[in-house]
Amino acid sequence: MIEIEAIPSDAGQRLDHVLQRHLPQYSRARLQEWIKADRVRVDGLPAKPSALLRAGARLTVEPAAPAPLNAFPEAIPLRILYEDAAALAVDKPAGMTVHAGAGAHAGTLVNALLHRFGELSRAAGDDRPGIVHRLDKNTSGVILVARTDAAHRALAAQFSSRTVEKVYLALVQGSVKLDHGFIDQPIERDPKNRVRMTARTGHGRRALTEYRVVERFAAHTLLDVRIHTGRTHQIRAHMAWLGHPVAGDRVYGAQPDPSLPQRFFLHARRIAFVSPATGERVTLECGLPRELEDRLADLRASAD
């Protein structure tokens, strides 16, 4: 049993907000579950999450054991790029789904993480332990993972405030006109094809993508892409809107690329964030996988 006395600054504040400030080790979702299950009392009486408190109110909290994870451990090899008490960074291979979803329950990154590390943050839900952000199944590269709920909230706040640097390498079809460009075009679910997003309607959530040309080939352009927002399929949708779909990305209109079987050329090559454990900024680089290096080598050889 946890006992808390509301302090003057808690007066007039919601019960769930006050509990989150006093008990940062637990997620807001879990605290709300306890309130709704009458595991939280205010002066001995049950209360709603939205109940406003008075200074001096006595709160009692009876924690409940978390529900079993929907994900399950699997012995899948992982390449760990970084590890501290709060966060992990993993080099996710193309073809690996980040967490369980429709039609994908085994072989996920979450399952591999649970086998390797055991307990992870549960702030994102029981089926997504540790997951603060995602990469598409066929995008490779660095992805962050939270080890605790407190770390998850701290990292999520950095993503929300756009202080996390996320840089990708993308090989796109055609010759991109500008050496440096900035795309500010909203993205929404494509009303004609629900498996993809679109930037063509002018509606949806604001999405900001910056790109620089790294190398030019006869029929392709290699781009360094920095995303300033984190929308679903953001780079893929924006490149398609620009008229230069990511090489091998059939969903977004790219031509077949036999050199990229079962994937497209998009790789999360760098991420920078402040570790909740140390307070220091961490910058991580992740090299291209072999199949993408080979594709670039083929393009360079054909240009000679």
Contacts in CASP RR format, 6 or more apart in sequence:
PFRMAT RR
TARGET T0000
AUTHOR 0000-0000-0000
METHOD contacts of the structure
MODEL  1
MIEIEAIPSDAGQRLDHVLQRHLPQYSRARLQEWIKADRVRVDGLPAKPS
ALLRAGARLTVEPAAPAPLNAFPEAIPLRILYEDAAALAVDKPAGMTVHA
GAGAHAGTLVNALLHRFGELSRAAGDDRPGIVHRLDKNTSGVILVARTDA
AHRALAAQFSSRTVEKVYLALVQGSVKLDHGFIDQPIERDPKNRVRMTAR
TGHGRRALTEYRVVERFAAHTLLDVRIHTGRTHQIRAHMAWLGHPVAGDR
VYGAQPDPSLPQRFFLHARRIAFVSPATGERVTLECGLPRELEDRLADLR
ASAD
1 60 0 8 1.000
1 61 0 8 1.000
1 62 0 8 1.000
2 23 0 8 1.000
2 60 0 8 1.000
2 61 0 8 1.000
2 62 0 8 1.000
2 63 0 8 1.000
3 58 0 8 1.000
3 59 0 8 1.000
3 60 0 8 1.000
3 61 0 8 1.000
4 18 0 8 1.000
4 19 0 8 1.000
4 22 0 8 1.000
4 23 0 8 1.000
4 58 0 8 1.000
4 59 0 8 1.000
4 60 0 8 1.000
4 61 0 8 1.000
5 56 0 8 1.000
5 57 0 8 1.000
5 58 0 8 1.000
5 59 0 8 1.000
6 18 0 8 1.000
6 53 0 8 1.000
6 54 0 8 1.000
6 55 0 8 1.000
6 56 0 8 1.000
6 57 0 8 1.000
6 58 0 8 1.000
6 59 0 8 1.000
7 55 0 8 1.000
7 56 0 8 1.000
8 55 0 8 1.000
10 18 0 8 1.000
10 21 0 8 1.000
10 53 0 8 1.000
10 55 0 8 1.000
10 57 0 8 1.000
11 53 0 8 1.000
11 54 0 8 1.000
11 55 0 8 1.000
12 52 0 8 1.000
12 53 0 8 1.000
12 54 0 8 1.000
13 52 0 8 1.000
13 53 0 8 1.000
14 49 0 8 1.000
14 50 0 8 1.000
14 51 0 8 1.000
14 52 0 8 1.000
14 53 0 8 1.000
15 35 0 8 1.000
15 40 0 8 1.000
15 42 0 8 1.000
15 47 0 8 1.000
15 48 0 8 1.000
15 49 0 8 1.000
15 50 0 8 1.000
15 51 0 8 1.000
15 52 0 8 1.000
15 53 0 8 1.000
15 59 0 8 1.000
16 28 0 8 1.000
16 31 0 8 1.000
16 32 0 8 1.000
16 35 0 8 1.000
16 49 0 8 1.000
16 50 0 8 1.000
18 53 0 8 1.000
18 59 0 8 1.000
19 26 0 8 1.000
19 31 0 8 1.000
19 35 0 8 1.000
19 40 0 8 1.000
19 59 0 8 1.000
19 61 0 8 1.000
20 26 0 8 1.000
20 28 0 8 1.000
20 31 0 8 1.000
22 59 0 8 1.000
23 31 0 8 1.000
23 61 0 8 1.000
24 149 0 8 1.000
24 150 0 8 1.000
24 153 0 8 1.000
25 148 0 8 1.000
25 149 0 8 1.000
25 150 0 8 1.000
26 63 0 8 1.000
26 149 0 8 1.000
27 122 0 8 1.000
27 123 0 8 1.000
27 149 0 8 1.000
27 152 0 8 1.000
27 153 0 8 1.000
29 123 0 8 1.000
29 125 0 8 1.000
30 66 0 8 1.000
30 122 0 8 1.000
30 149 0 8 1.000
31 40 0 8 1.000
32 49 0 8 1.000
33 64 0 8 1.000
34 40 0 8 1.000
34 61 0 8 1.000
34 62 0 8 1.000
34 63 0 8 1.000
34 64 0 8 1.000
35 47 0 8 1.000
35 48 0 8 1.000
35 49 0 8 1.000
36 49 0 8 1.000
37 64 0 8 1.000
38 46 0 8 1.000
39 61 0 8 1.000
39 62 0 8 1.000
39 63 0 8 1.000
39 64 0 8 1.000
40 46 0 8 1.000
40 47 0 8 1.000
40 59 0 8 1.000
40 60 0 8 1.000
40 61 0 8 1.000
40 62 0 8 1.000
41 47 0 8 1.000
41 59 0 8 1.000
41 60 0 8 1.000
42 51 0 8 1.000
42 53 0 8 1.000
42 57 0 8 1.000
42 58 0 8 1.000
42 59 0 8 1.000
43 57 0 8 1.000
43 58 0 8 1.000
44 58 0 8 1.000
44 60 0 8 1.000
53 59 0 8 1.000
66 122 0 8 1.000
66 126 0 8 1.000
67 126 0 8 1.000
68 126 0 8 1.000
69 114 0 8 1.000
69 122 0 8 1.000
69 126 0 8 1.000
69 127 0 8 1.000
69 129 0 8 1.000
70 100 0 8 1.000
70 126 0 8 1.000
70 127 0 8 1.000
71 99 0 8 1.000
71 100 0 8 1.000
71 108 0 8 1.000
71 110 0 8 1.000
71 111 0 8 1.000
71 114 0 8 1.000
71 126 0 8 1.000
71 127 0 8 1.000
71 128 0 8 1.000
71 129 0 8 1.000
72 111 0 8 1.000
72 114 0 8 1.000
73 111 0 8 1.000
73 114 0 8 1.000
73 115 0 8 1.000
73 118 0 8 1.000
74 106 0 8 1.000
74 107 0 8 1.000
74 108 0 8 1.000
74 111 0 8 1.000
74 112 0 8 1.000
74 114 0 8 1.000
74 115 0 8 1.000
75 112 0 8 1.000
75 115 0 8 1.000
76 107 0 8 1.000
76 111 0 8 1.000
76 112 0 8 1.000
76 115 0 8 1.000
77 112 0 8 1.000
78 90 0 8 1.000
78 91 0 8 1.000
78 109 0 8 1.000
78 112 0 8 1.000
78 113 0 8 1.000
78 116 0 8 1.000
79 90 0 8 1.000
79 91 0 8 1.000
80 88 0 8 1.000
80 89 0 8 1.000
80 90 0 8 1.000
80 91 0 8 1.000
80 116 0 8 1.000
81 89 0 8 1.000
81 90 0 8 1.000
81 91 0 8 1.000
81 142 0 8 1.000
81 284 0 8 1.000
81 286 0 8 1.000
82 88 0 8 1.000
82 89 0 8 1.000
82 282 0 8 1.000
82 284 0 8 1.000
83 89 0 8 1.000
84 275 0 8 1.000
84 277 0 8 1.000
84 278 0 8 1.000
85 147 0 8 1.000
85 277 0 8 1.000
86 146 0 8 1.000
86 147 0 8 1.000
86 148 0 8 1.000
86 150 0 8 1.000
86 151 0 8 1.000
86 154 0 8 1.000
86 275 0 8 1.000
86 276 0 8 1.000
86 277 0 8 1.000
87 144 0 8 1.000
87 145 0 8 1.000
87 146 0 8 1.000
87 147 0 8 1.000
87 151 0 8 1.000
87 155 0 8 1.000
87 273 0 8 1.000
87 275 0 8 1.000
87 276 0 8 1.000
87 277 0 8 1.000
88 113 0 8 1.000
88 117 0 8 1.000
88 144 0 8 1.000
88 145 0 8 1.000
88 147 0 8 1.000
89 142 0 8 1.000
89 143 0 8 1.000
89 144 0 8 1.000
89 145 0 8 1.000
89 271 0 8 1.000
89 282 0 8 1.000
89 284 0 8 1.000
90 109 0 8 1.000
90 113 0 8 1.000
90 142 0 8 1.000
90 143 0 8 1.000
90 145 0 8 1.000
91 140 0 8 1.000
91 141 0 8 1.000
91 142 0 8 1.000
91 286 0 8 1.000
91 287 0 8 1.000
92 98 0 8 1.000
92 109 0 8 1.000
92 135 0 8 1.000
92 139 0 8 1.000
92 140 0 8 1.000
92 141 0 8 1.000
92 142 0 8 1.000
92 143 0 8 1.000
92 268 0 8 1.000
93 140 0 8 1.000
93 141 0 8 1.000
93 289 0 8 1.000
94 137 0 8 1.000
94 138 0 8 1.000
94 139 0 8 1.000
94 140 0 8 1.000
94 262 0 8 1.000
94 263 0 8 1.000
94 289 0 8 1.000
94 291 0 8 1.000
95 137 0 8 1.000
95 138 0 8 1.000
95 262 0 8 1.000
95 263 0 8 1.000
96 107 0 8 1.000
96 108 0 8 1.000
96 109 0 8 1.000
96 112 0 8 1.000
96 137 0 8 1.000
97 104 0 8 1.000
97 107 0 8 1.000
97 108 0 8 1.000
97 109 0 8 1.000
97 137 0 8 1.000
98 108 0 8 1.000
98 109 0 8 1.000
98 110 0 8 1.000
98 128 0 8 1.000
98 131 0 8 1.000
98 134 0 8 1.000
98 135 0 8 1.000
98 137 0 8 1.000
98 143 0 8 1.000
99 108 0 8 1.000
99 109 0 8 1.000
99 110 0 8 1.000
99 127 0 8 1.000
99 128 0 8 1.000
99 131 0 8 1.000
99 134 0 8 1.000
100 108 0 8 1.000
100 110 0 8 1.000
100 111 0 8 1.000
100 127 0 8 1.000
101 127 0 8 1.000
104 137 0 8 1.000
109 143 0 8 1.000
110 127 0 8 1.000
110 128 0 8 1.000
110 129 0 8 1.000
110 130 0 8 1.000
110 131 0 8 1.000
113 120 0 8 1.000
113 129 0 8 1.000
113 130 0 8 1.000
113 145 0 8 1.000
114 120 0 8 1.000
114 129 0 8 1.000
117 147 0 8 1.000
119 147 0 8 1.000
120 129 0 8 1.000
120 130 0 8 1.000
120 145 0 8 1.000
120 146 0 8 1.000
120 147 0 8 1.000
121 129 0 8 1.000
121 130 0 8 1.000
121 132 0 8 1.000
121 145 0 8 1.000
121 146 0 8 1.000
121 147 0 8 1.000
121 148 0 8 1.000
121 149 0 8 1.000
121 151 0 8 1.000
121 152 0 8 1.000
122 129 0 8 1.000
122 130 0 8 1.000
122 149 0 8 1.000
123 130 0 8 1.000
123 146 0 8 1.000
123 149 0 8 1.000
123 152 0 8 1.000
123 153 0 8 1.000
123 156 0 8 1.000
124 130 0 8 1.000
124 131 0 8 1.000
124 132 0 8 1.000
124 152 0 8 1.000
130 145 0 8 1.000
130 146 0 8 1.000
130 147 0 8 1.000
130 152 0 8 1.000
131 145 0 8 1.000
131 146 0 8 1.000
132 144 0 8 1.000
132 145 0 8 1.000
132 146 0 8 1.000
132 152 0 8 1.000
132 155 0 8 1.000
132 156 0 8 1.000
132 159 0 8 1.000
133 143 0 8 1.000
133 144 0 8 1.000
133 159 0 8 1.000
133 230 0 8 1.000
134 143 0 8 1.000
135 141 0 8 1.000
135 143 0 8 1.000
135 268 0 8 1.000
136 233 0 8 1.000
136 236 0 8 1.000
136 266 0 8 1.000
138 262 0 8 1.000
138 263 0 8 1.000
138 264 0 8 1.000
138 266 0 8 1.000
139 168 0 8 1.000
139 264 0 8 1.000
139 266 0 8 1.000
139 267 0 8 1.000
139 268 0 8 1.000
140 263 0 8 1.000
140 266 0 8 1.000
140 267 0 8 1.000
140 268 0 8 1.000
140 289 0 8 1.000
140 292 0 8 1.000
141 267 0 8 1.000
141 268 0 8 1.000
141 269 0 8 1.000
141 286 0 8 1.000
141 287 0 8 1.000
141 289 0 8 1.000
142 268 0 8 1.000
142 269 0 8 1.000
142 270 0 8 1.000
142 271 0 8 1.000
142 284 0 8 1.000
142 285 0 8 1.000
142 286 0 8 1.000
143 268 0 8 1.000
143 271 0 8 1.000
144 155 0 8 1.000
144 164 0 8 1.000
144 271 0 8 1.000
144 273 0 8 1.000
146 152 0 8 1.000
146 155 0 8 1.000
150 276 0 8 1.000
151 276 0 8 1.000
151 277 0 8 1.000
154 276 0 8 1.000
155 164 0 8 1.000
155 273 0 8 1.000
155 276 0 8 1.000
158 164 0 8 1.000
158 273 0 8 1.000
158 274 0 8 1.000
159 230 0 8 1.000
162 228 0 8 1.000
162 229 0 8 1.000
163 273 0 8 1.000
163 274 0 8 1.000
164 271 0 8 1.000
164 272 0 8 1.000
164 273 0 8 1.000
165 226 0 8 1.000
165 270 0 8 1.000
165 271 0 8 1.000
165 272 0 8 1.000
165 273 0 8 1.000
165 283 0 8 1.000
166 226 0 8 1.000
166 227 0 8 1.000
166 230 0 8 1.000
166 268 0 8 1.000
166 270 0 8 1.000
166 271 0 8 1.000
167 224 0 8 1.000
167 225 0 8 1.000
167 226 0 8 1.000
167 268 0 8 1.000
167 269 0 8 1.000
167 270 0 8 1.000
167 271 0 8 1.000
168 224 0 8 1.000
168 225 0 8 1.000
168 226 0 8 1.000
168 227 0 8 1.000
168 235 0 8 1.000
168 266 0 8 1.000
168 267 0 8 1.000
168 268 0 8 1.000
168 269 0 8 1.000
169 214 0 8 1.000
169 222 0 8 1.000
169 223 0 8 1.000
169 224 0 8 1.000
169 225 0 8 1.000
169 265 0 8 1.000
169 266 0 8 1.000
169 267 0 8 1.000
169 269 0 8 1.000
169 288 0 8 1.000
169 292 0 8 1.000
170 211 0 8 1.000
170 222 0 8 1.000
170 223 0 8 1.000
170 225 0 8 1.000
170 235 0 8 1.000
170 239 0 8 1.000
170 246 0 8 1.000
170 265 0 8 1.000
170 266 0 8 1.000
170 267 0 8 1.000
171 220 0 8 1.000
171 221 0 8 1.000
171 222 0 8 1.000
171 223 0 8 1.000
171 246 0 8 1.000
171 247 0 8 1.000
171 265 0 8 1.000
171 292 0 8 1.000
171 295 0 8 1.000
171 296 0 8 1.000
172 220 0 8 1.000
172 221 0 8 1.000
172 223 0 8 1.000
172 239 0 8 1.000
172 244 0 8 1.000
172 245 0 8 1.000
172 246 0 8 1.000
172 247 0 8 1.000
172 265 0 8 1.000
173 219 0 8 1.000
173 220 0 8 1.000
173 243 0 8 1.000
173 244 0 8 1.000
173 245 0 8 1.000
173 246 0 8 1.000
173 247 0 8 1.000
173 254 0 8 1.000
173 255 0 8 1.000
174 219 0 8 1.000
174 220 0 8 1.000
174 221 0 8 1.000
174 244 0 8 1.000
175 216 0 8 1.000
175 219 0 8 1.000
175 221 0 8 1.000
176 211 0 8 1.000
176 213 0 8 1.000
176 221 0 8 1.000
176 223 0 8 1.000
176 242 0 8 1.000
176 244 0 8 1.000
178 213 0 8 1.000
179 212 0 8 1.000
179 213 0 8 1.000
180 210 0 8 1.000
180 211 0 8 1.000
180 212 0 8 1.000
180 213 0 8 1.000
181 210 0 8 1.000
181 211 0 8 1.000
181 212 0 8 1.000
182 208 0 8 1.000
182 209 0 8 1.000
182 210 0 8 1.000
182 211 0 8 1.000
183 199 0 8 1.000
183 207 0 8 1.000
183 208 0 8 1.000
183 209 0 8 1.000
183 210 0 8 1.000
183 211 0 8 1.000
183 238 0 8 1.000
183 241 0 8 1.000
183 242 0 8 1.000
184 206 0 8 1.000
184 207 0 8 1.000
184 208 0 8 1.000
185 199 0 8 1.000
185 202 0 8 1.000
185 207 0 8 1.000
185 238 0 8 1.000
185 241 0 8 1.000
186 199 0 8 1.000
186 201 0 8 1.000
186 202 0 8 1.000
186 203 0 8 1.000
186 204 0 8 1.000
186 205 0 8 1.000
186 206 0 8 1.000
186 207 0 8 1.000
187 197 0 8 1.000
187 198 0 8 1.000
187 199 0 8 1.000
187 204 0 8 1.000
187 205 0 8 1.000
187 207 0 8 1.000
187 231 0 8 1.000
187 232 0 8 1.000
187 233 0 8 1.000
187 234 0 8 1.000
187 237 0 8 1.000
187 238 0 8 1.000
188 197 0 8 1.000
188 198 0 8 1.000
188 201 0 8 1.000
188 202 0 8 1.000
188 203 0 8 1.000
188 204 0 8 1.000
188 205 0 8 1.000
189 197 0 8 1.000
189 198 0 8 1.000
190 196 0 8 1.000
190 197 0 8 1.000
190 198 0 8 1.000
191 198 0 8 1.000
191 201 0 8 1.000
195 251 0 8 1.000
196 233 0 8 1.000
196 236 0 8 1.000
196 237 0 8 1.000
196 251 0 8 1.000
196 252 0 8 1.000
197 231 0 8 1.000
197 232 0 8 1.000
197 233 0 8 1.000
197 234 0 8 1.000
197 236 0 8 1.000
197 237 0 8 1.000
198 237 0 8 1.000
198 240 0 8 1.000
198 241 0 8 1.000
199 207 0 8 1.000
199 237 0 8 1.000
199 238 0 8 1.000
199 240 0 8 1.000
199 241 0 8 1.000
200 241 0 8 1.000
205 229 0 8 1.000
205 231 0 8 1.000
206 229 0 8 1.000
207 229 0 8 1.000
207 230 0 8 1.000
207 231 0 8 1.000
207 234 0 8 1.000
207 237 0 8 1.000
207 238 0 8 1.000
208 227 0 8 1.000
208 228 0 8 1.000
208 229 0 8 1.000
209 225 0 8 1.000
209 226 0 8 1.000
209 227 0 8 1.000
209 228 0 8 1.000
209 229 0 8 1.000
209 234 0 8 1.000
209 235 0 8 1.000
209 238 0 8 1.000
210 225 0 8 1.000
210 226 0 8 1.000
210 227 0 8 1.000
210 228 0 8 1.000
211 223 0 8 1.000
211 224 0 8 1.000
211 225 0 8 1.000
211 226 0 8 1.000
212 223 0 8 1.000
212 224 0 8 1.000
213 221 0 8 1.000
213 222 0 8 1.000
213 223 0 8 1.000
213 224 0 8 1.000
214 222 0 8 1.000
214 223 0 8 1.000
214 224 0 8 1.000
215 221 0 8 1.000
215 222 0 8 1.000
215 296 0 8 1.000
216 222 0 8 1.000
217 299 0 8 1.000
217 300 0 8 1.000
217 302 0 8 1.000
217 303 0 8 1.000
218 299 0 8 1.000
218 302 0 8 1.000
218 303 0 8 1.000
220 247 0 8 1.000
220 299 0 8 1.000
221 244 0 8 1.000
222 296 0 8 1.000
225 235 0 8 1.000
227 234 0 8 1.000
227 235 0 8 1.000
231 237 0 8 1.000
233 252 0 8 1.000
235 246 0 8 1.000
235 266 0 8 1.000
236 245 0 8 1.000
236 246 0 8 1.000
236 249 0 8 1.000
236 251 0 8 1.000
236 252 0 8 1.000
236 264 0 8 1.000
236 266 0 8 1.000
237 252 0 8 1.000
239 245 0 8 1.000
239 246 0 8 1.000
239 252 0 8 1.000
240 246 0 8 1.000
240 249 0 8 1.000
240 252 0 8 1.000
240 253 0 8 1.000
245 252 0 8 1.000
245 253 0 8 1.000
245 254 0 8 1.000
246 252 0 8 1.000
246 254 0 8 1.000
246 264 0 8 1.000
246 265 0 8 1.000
246 266 0 8 1.000
247 254 0 8 1.000
247 257 0 8 1.000
247 260 0 8 1.000
247 264 0 8 1.000
247 265 0 8 1.000
247 295 0 8 1.000
248 254 0 8 1.000
248 255 0 8 1.000
248 256 0 8 1.000
248 257 0 8 1.000
248 260 0 8 1.000
248 263 0 8 1.000
248 264 0 8 1.000
248 265 0 8 1.000
249 264 0 8 1.000
249 266 0 8 1.000
250 256 0 8 1.000
250 264 0 8 1.000
254 264 0 8 1.000
257 264 0 8 1.000
257 265 0 8 1.000
257 295 0 8 1.000
259 291 0 8 1.000
259 294 0 8 1.000
259 295 0 8 1.000
259 298 0 8 1.000
260 291 0 8 1.000
260 292 0 8 1.000
260 295 0 8 1.000
263 291 0 8 1.000
265 292 0 8 1.000
265 295 0 8 1.000
267 286 0 8 1.000
267 287 0 8 1.000
267 288 0 8 1.000
267 289 0 8 1.000
267 292 0 8 1.000
268 286 0 8 1.000
269 285 0 8 1.000
269 286 0 8 1.000
269 287 0 8 1.000
269 288 0 8 1.000
270 283 0 8 1.000
270 284 0 8 1.000
270 285 0 8 1.000
270 286 0 8 1.000
271 283 0 8 1.000
271 284 0 8 1.000
272 281 0 8 1.000
272 282 0 8 1.000
272 283 0 8 1.000
272 284 0 8 1.000
273 281 0 8 1.000
273 282 0 8 1.000
274 280 0 8 1.000
274 281 0 8 1.000
274 282 0 8 1.000
275 281 0 8 1.000
275 282 0 8 1.000
288 296 0 8 1.000
END
